[in-house]
Amino acid sequence: QVQLVESGGGLVQTGGSLRLSCAASARTFSPATMGWFSQAPGKEREFVAAIMWRGGSTYYADSVKGRFTISRNDAKNTVSLEMNSLKPEDTAAYYCAASSRVISNVISGFDYWGQGTQVTVSS
């Protein structure tokens, strides 16, 4: 079974930056799409960003455009989310996800999920 492990979360001040990483445990794992989702307490899980593995096309939620950047490293089998100009409203648990299909922001289309890493942005 494929395991996704996130890292890089933490506590930062408004305007600060964090870089989240996600690593897949399976050496032969080759997803079509990988993405990041966020979930604040009492809220539904929301789309943040996604990347198409082969072509590298990226998609972002409107709320993070210009601030967050998703990238991949196929040799290392990892995906990262660079978060800049962080705001208190970005505070949430961030989950890495992977899909065998070419999709963008459809939560139900992702087959594998990590356990999440907490990002807290103080005022």
Disulfide bonds with the S-S distance in Angstrom:
Cys22-Cys96 2.02
